[in-house]
Each structure stands twice: as C-alpha cells, then as structure tokens.
C-alpha cells in the first residue's frame, strides 16, 4: 500500500506505526505530566521532546510544543 500523499502544498508520507494506540493514550490519563513525558519519549515523539526541551523548561510546555509542533 502506498502511504505517500501529495497535495498542492507538498508531500507527506504517513508512518502508521507512529500513531499512538487507544490503549496507550488511555494509559496516560492517570499519570503525572513528567511521567507522560517519559512515556512519550519512548515513541516517535522523542525527537520533538528533545527539540522542545532546548527552548522550554516547563514539563507541560515541552509536551505541548512536542505534540503540536509549535
């Protein structure tokens, strides 16, 4: 199956294994922010968390920046 998408603004290749499963997301609900960050660090969000950690010191700000791409 071709997972590449082309549009007028560029191309995107979707990696289905990068999506977080429903059970994984539910497991985050009862955790503290620092523990959520540690769990997400084990996923494809690792690089985004590293980049966000350079410009933010708040655990919550790091997660928001990493997840939203801000």
C-alpha positions in Angstrom: 0.0 0.0 0.0 1.4 3.4 -1.0 1.3 5.7 2.1 2.5 8.8 0.3 0.1 11.7 -0.1 0.7 14.5 -2.5 -1.1 17.8 -2.4 -0.7 21.4 -3.6 1.4 22.2 -0.5 3.8 19.3 -0.7 4.1 15.6 0.1 3.5 13.7 3.2 4.4 10.1 4.0 2.4 8.5 6.7 4.1 6.0 9.1 1.2 4.1 10.6 3.4 2.7 13.4 3.9 6.4 14.6 0.3 6.7 15.7 -0.3 6.0 19.3 -2.8 3.3 20.1 -6.0 3.9 22.0 -4.8 1.8 25.0 -1.5 3.7 25.1 -3.4 7.0 25.2 -5.8 5.8 27.9 -2.8 4.7 30.0 -1.5 8.3 30.0 -4.7 9.7 31.6 -3.8 8.9 35.2 -0.1 9.9 35.0 1.7 13.0 36.2 3.0 15.3 33.4 6.6 14.2 33.9 5.6 10.5 33.6 3.6 11.3 30.4 6.7 12.9 29.0 8.8 9.8 29.9 6.2 7.5 28.2 6.0 9.7 25.1 9.8 9.8 25.0 9.7 6.1 24.1 7.7 6.8 21.0 8.2 8.8 17.8 7.8 12.0 19.9 11.3 11.5 21.2 13.0 13.9 18.7 10.2 16.5 19.2 10.6 16.3 23.0 14.4 16.8 22.7 13.9 19.8 20.5 11.3 21.3 22.8 13.4 20.8 25.9 16.0 23.1 24.4 13.7 26.1 24.4 11.3 25.2 27.3 11.8 24.3 30.9 8.3 23.6 31.9 7.3 19.9 31.5 3.8 21.0 30.3 5.2 23.5 27.7 7.6 20.8 26.4 4.8 18.4 25.8 2.6 21.0 24.2 5.4 22.1 21.9 6.3 18.5 21.0 2.8 17.3 20.3 1.6 20.4 18.4 4.8 21.1 16.6 4.9 24.7 17.8 
